[in-house]
Every structure is written in structure tokens, then in C-alpha cells.
């Protein structure tokens, strides 16, 4: 044991640096790691009796951290259900206040005694600063169907892979003369109470092989009413895929005969309020514009959604549009290949917002959730929008269309004249060409005039198809 006077000196020095003496968890840096109870026994205030087994308690509680001499970070977790549910990952920020920035780290179990477990935080680098911060917002474990709630009570393809539990603790490590002390203070967190993940597919117009832009989003609500949302950090996995389909019946459902996947790539992005747009290179391509941060009402207003998506968005408040990926489709009607990107394990790490007149920058407690690999906007309504774009283009560019028809007619007449070698034939051909142009020009104008009727008929057919 160290002398009391030396301990008091360390306390005074650490207090000057903004640290206060508290229970210390020491850990060795050997290849064979020390046991969890061995580490805890070096804290004279630790009482293992405060952590009893509870068979029906599936939660996780972080009660201490420790650094090793080798630059590793250890996490000590209370798991009332003992062996049944181990931790999988944790959200930690090594910066505080305005610089708060969380990352999700995988965990590896090192030792276990009863309900107490020691983990190492994978791929974590200890800073060399005299004072180091560890803001722990949430810890995760695997989702279990028999005890955990599903992503939704509605028939949807949204699934949860990891369940989160609030930690809300800021640990400060202070090194003085080779001795490390730790403090722990409470940190507020914001909890996601409802969530829906998916993507909107924006077509690039008419092309021989269709392409599109997939805009990925997460819609959510929280336990704090957010009045204004400024920015957010979102964590997710992106994985390219190629699906090949074969369909014996063109009107039937296609059968997937081959699936290939690329490498899973971990992404973490900061979403700001900014306008994003997309316009394809195909015929009659429409320009789509959206904001990366939208209210659910704005999102619903700007997109024609499926019935399931409409139901899933009920009760949600905000939408984060955090990524865009490319979609392509090649092949014939009965045999074709689709290429795009799967986005999975979406979790919100941080929210910067205003609520009741006060601005907050908080860590988020949010499950890792995966949406469907089908878009949330309606396919049957897309046909109507295409017809609308064609008619709109014709109404704006009818003069150009007339010029093109006349030029084609004159060119065709000259070709005929050259072949026939006769002036009479030239005038006759020109007359017939002009008559042909005028005839079909009026037919085109008739279609433009009748466009409202055509659109209504298309909508009725689409509605009947959707109802079936």
C-alpha cells in the first residue's frame, strides 16, 4: 500500500488537472489477461455483492473502465442474466462538449466471474494526453427473437441485429507520475423510441438498361421532443450485391437464381441540413431534390410511398438521408441482373438539436437496424409520373418537335428525288412528306390536349392493380 501522504498529493495534483480520485481498476498488459475479479479487488471500495444474478434481466451495465500499459482499453460490464447475453459493441467518444464524436467499437470477452465480465475494446487507440476522456453513451448485445421486441408490429422486412442499452457515463483518466486515476460522472443521452430504415429509388429516365439512384434514410422518434435538428452522426454497413433473376412467366413473380455479395464496409457519416439533387441521363429524366434532414411530413409529401411505408412512418418525427448508391438492371424481360448496394445495421450515434429553447449535443441509444432491399416508393405510381413527364416535355418543346419533323420530311423528300431523278417526283415527295408531318403533328397536339384524360385513366388502372 502507498503512504497516505502520497495519495493525498496525487489527489491534489489530479484535482488541479480537472480529475478527482475515485475507485481504480488496474489491468495488466500481458498476453494472458488478468481476471475481472482480480482487477476489481484492487479497488477497496468494490463490493461484488452489489451485482447479483437475475435470470429475467437481460440488460447490460458498464460499471468501470481501465487502460493497460500496452495502450488497450478494458470495459467492465454487469450482466444479470450471466452467460446468456454477452455484449457485442459499444459507443465511445474520446472528445467532449462541442467536439463530441462517437464511434462504435466491437468487444471481445476476456474473462467472466458470475455476472461480471471483462471486455477489451477492439481497435481502440489510447491517447497519450495526460487527461483522457471516455464518453460511453450505449452498449449493445445481440438481438434475440424470444425476448426482444421486433423492429415493427407491421409486416415489414426491417430487422434488428443488436439491441442497445443506455450507459450515459463520462470517464476521465488522469496520469500523474505514472499513476492513473479515474473519475465517473453522469452524461445525458437521448433514446430512439421508434425507427424505420429504407431507401427511395429515383429512376434515371427511359434507357435501354434502366439505372437509378437509391437514397437511403432512417426515420425515427425519440424520448425528447426535438424542435429543430441541426446535424447527426449515423453509423452503417454498406455491401454491394448482384442478383440474377429468371422468370418463366413475364407477369409472374421472378425467381432469384443467383446472389453475389461484395465486402462489408463500415461507414460513419455526419449528416447536415443540406440540399441534395439527382437527375439521370435517360429520356424524360426528372430532377429529384431533397434535404438530408427532413421532417416525416416533408418526406411523405415529396415521395409516393407504399402502403407499408406509410404505416411504418406513423409516429416517427424526423428523417435522415445519409447515403446514396447506384442501381442498374441489365438483361431481357425474363432473364435479368440487378446491381446495387445493401445498407444494414443502421444506428444513430449522436444528435445535435434544440428542444424547449435549449440546444443539446447528445449521444444516442439506438438499436442496429436493417431495412428491406426493396424501395419504399410505389412502382405502380412511377408509370403515371413517367406519362406526366412525357406530356410535360411535349407541351414545352412542341415547336422543336415541329422543326424536327419538317427537317426529316424535307430530307426524306430529297433522298427520294435523288433516287428517282425527277423534279415532279421531288415536289410530290415533299408534298406527301409535309402532309405526313402536318397529319402527325395534329395527332401529337391531340394527345397533349387529351393528356389529363390519359393520366386519370392511368391512375385508375394503377389503383386497381395496387388494390388487387
Long-range contacts (C-beta under 8 A, 24 or more apart in sequence): 10-176, 10-177, 10-179, 10-181, 13-176, 14-174, 14-176, 14-181, 17-130, 17-131, 17-174, 17-176, 18-131, 18-172, 18-174, 19-131, 19-172, 19-173, 19-174, 19-181, 19-183, 20-181, 20-183, 21-181, 22-181, 22-182, 22-183, 22-184, 23-64, 23-182, 24-180, 24-181, 24-182, 25-64, 25-65, 25-66, 25-74, 25-76, 25-182, 26-66, 27-66, 27-67, 27-68, 27-72, 27-74, 28-68, 28-69, 29-68, 29-69, 29-70, 29-72, 33-110, 33-111, 33-118, 33-120, 34-111, 35-111, 35-113, 35-118, 36-76, 36-110, 36-111, 36-112, 36-113, 36-116, 36-117, 36-118, 37-113, 37-116, 39-66, 39-74, 39-76, 39-118, 40-64, 40-76, 40-116, 48-113, 48-114, 48-116, 51-78, 51-80, 51-114, 51-115, 51-116, 52-80, 52-115, 53-80, 53-81, 53-82, 53-114, 53-115, 54-80, 54-81, 55-80, 55-81, 56-81, 57-81, 58-84, 58-85, 58-141, 58-144, 58-147, 58-148, 59-165, 60-85, 60-87, 60-139, 60-141, 60-165, 61-165, 61-167, 62-90, 62-136, 62-139, 62-167, 62-169, 64-182, 65-134, 65-136, 65-171, 65-173, 65-182, 66-182, 67-126, 67-132, 67-173, 67-180, 71-125, 71-126, 72-120, 72-121, 72-124, 72-126, 73-120, 73-121, 73-124, 73-126, 73-134, 74-110, 74-118, 74-119, 74-120, 74-121, 75-107, 75-118, 75-119, 75-120, 75-121, 75-136, 75-139, 76-116, 76-117, 76-118, 76-119, 77-116, 77-117, 77-118, 77-119, 77-139, 78-115, 78-116, 79-115, 79-116, 79-117, 80-115, 81-115, 82-114, 82-115, 83-112, 85-141, 85-142, 85-144, 86-117, 86-141, 86-142, 87-117, 87-119, 87-139, 87-140, 87-141, 88-140, 88-141, 88-142, 88-162, 89-139, 89-140, 89-162, 90-121, 90-136, 90-138, 90-139, 90-140, 90-167, 91-136, 91-137, 91-138, 91-139, 91-349, 91-363, 91-364, 92-121, 92-124, 92-134, 92-135, 92-136, 92-137, 93-133, 93-134, 93-135, 93-137, 93-350, 93-363, 94-127, 94-132, 94-133, 94-134, 94-135, 95-133, 95-135, 96-133, 96-135, 96-170, 97-361, 98-361, 100-135, 100-350, 100-361, 100-363, 101-233, 101-350, 102-135, 102-137, 102-233, 102-349, 102-350, 102-363, 103-235, 103-268, 103-349, 104-140, 104-235, 104-268, 104-347, 104-349, 130-174, 130-175, 130-176, 131-172, 131-173, 131-174, 131-175, 132-172, 132-173, 132-174, 132-175, 133-170, 133-171, 133-172, 133-173, 134-170, 134-171, 134-172, 134-173, 135-169, 135-170, 135-171, 135-187, 135-363, 136-167, 136-168, 136-169, 136-170, 136-171, 137-166, 137-167, 137-168, 137-187, 137-189, 137-349, 137-350, 137-362, 137-363, 137-364, 137-365, 138-164, 138-165, 138-166, 138-167, 138-189, 138-363, 138-364, 138-365, 138-366, 139-164, 139-165, 139-167, 140-164, 140-165, 140-367, 140-368, 141-165, 143-367, 151-195, 151-196, 151-367, 151-369, 152-196, 152-312, 154-308, 154-311, 154-312, 155-308, 156-196, 156-308, 156-312, 156-372, 157-371, 157-372, 157-373, 157-374, 158-196, 158-197, 158-198, 158-312, 158-369, 158-370, 158-371, 158-372, 159-369, 159-370, 160-367, 160-368, 160-369, 160-370, 161-344, 161-345, 161-368, 161-369, 161-370, 162-345, 162-347, 162-367, 162-368, 163-367, 164-347, 164-365, 164-366, 164-367, 164-368, 165-365, 166-191, 166-365, 168-363, 187-363, 188-360, 188-362, 189-362, 189-363, 189-364, 189-365, 190-222, 190-223, 190-224, 190-351, 190-360, 190-362, 190-363, 190-364, 190-365, 191-222, 191-223, 191-364, 191-365, 191-366, 192-220, 192-221, 192-222, 192-348, 192-364, 192-365, 192-366, 192-367, 193-221, 193-222, 193-223, 194-220, 194-221, 194-315, 194-316, 195-219, 195-220, 195-221, 195-316, 195-366, 195-367, 195-369, 196-220, 196-309, 196-312, 196-313, 196-316, 196-371, 197-343, 197-346, 197-369, 197-370, 197-371, 198-309, 198-312, 198-371, 198-372, 198-375, 198-376, 199-325, 199-343, 199-371, 199-375, 199-376, 200-303, 200-375, 200-376, 200-377, 201-327, 201-375, 201-377, 202-278, 202-280, 202-286, 202-288, 203-280, 203-282, 203-285, 203-286, 203-382, 204-279, 204-280, 204-281, 204-282, 204-285, 205-280, 205-281, 205-282, 205-283, 205-284, 205-285, 205-286, 206-282, 206-283, 206-284, 206-386, 207-280, 207-281, 207-282, 207-283, 209-328, 209-329, 209-330, 210-282, 210-328, 210-329, 211-280, 211-282, 211-326, 211-327, 211-328, 211-329, 212-280, 212-326, 212-327, 212-328, 213-278, 213-280, 213-288, 213-324, 213-325, 213-326, 213-327, 214-324, 214-325, 214-326, 214-327, 214-340, 214-341, 214-375, 215-276, 215-278, 215-290, 215-321, 215-323, 215-324, 216-321, 216-322, 216-323, 216-324, 216-325, 216-343, 216-371, 217-299, 217-319, 217-320, 217-321, 217-322, 218-319, 218-320, 218-322, 218-346, 218-348, 218-369, 219-296, 219-299, 219-312, 219-313, 219-316, 219-318, 219-319, 220-316, 220-317, 220-318, 220-320, 220-348, 220-366, 221-315, 221-316, 221-317, 221-318, 222-317, 222-351, 222-364, 224-353, 224-355, 224-360, 225-355, 225-356, 226-317, 226-318, 226-351, 226-353, 226-354, 226-355, 227-353, 227-354, 227-355, 227-356, 228-353, 228-354, 229-273, 229-293, 229-318, 229-351, 229-352, 229-353, 230-272, 230-273, 230-352, 230-353, 230-354, 230-359, 231-270, 231-271, 231-272, 231-273, 231-293, 231-352, 232-270, 232-271, 232-293, 232-320, 232-348, 232-349, 232-350, 232-351, 232-352, 233-268, 233-269, 233-270, 233-271, 233-348, 233-349, 233-350, 234-268, 234-269, 234-271, 234-320, 234-322, 234-346, 234-347, 234-348, 234-349, 235-266, 235-267, 235-268, 235-345, 235-346, 235-347, 235-348, 235-349, 236-267, 236-268, 236-322, 236-323, 236-343, 236-344, 236-345, 236-346, 236-347, 237-264, 237-265, 237-266, 237-267, 237-343, 237-344, 237-345, 238-264, 238-265, 238-267, 238-323, 238-325, 238-341, 238-342, 238-343, 239-263, 239-264, 239-265, 239-341, 239-342, 239-344, 240-339, 240-340, 240-341, 240-342, 241-339, 241-340, 241-341, 241-342, 241-373, 242-337, 242-338, 242-339, 243-337, 243-338, 243-339, 244-335, 244-336, 244-337, 244-338, 245-335, 245-336, 245-337, 245-338, 246-334, 246-335, 247-333, 247-334, 247-335, 248-334, 250-333, 250-334, 254-336, 261-342, 267-323, 268-349, 269-322, 269-323, 271-320, 271-321, 271-322, 276-321, 276-324, 278-324, 284-386, 284-389, 284-390, 284-393, 286-385, 286-389, 290-321, 291-321, 292-320, 292-321, 292-322, 293-318, 293-319, 293-320, 293-321, 294-318, 294-319, 294-321, 295-319, 303-376, 303-377, 304-377, 304-378, 304-381, 304-382, 304-385, 305-376, 305-377, 305-378, 306-376, 306-377, 306-378, 308-376, 309-376, 309-377, 320-348, 322-346, 340-373, 342-373, 343-370, 343-371, 344-370, 345-369, 345-370, 346-370, 346-371, 378-466, 380-462, 380-463, 380-465, 380-466, 381-462, 383-458, 383-462, 384-455, 384-458, 384-459, 384-462, 387-454, 387-455, 387-458, 388-455, 391-447, 391-448, 391-451, 391-454, 391-455, 394-444, 394-447, 394-448, 395-448, 395-451, 398-444, 398-445, 398-448, 401-441, 401-444, 402-437, 402-441, 405-437, 405-440, 405-441, 406-434, 406-437, 408-437, 409-433, 409-434, 409-436, 409-437
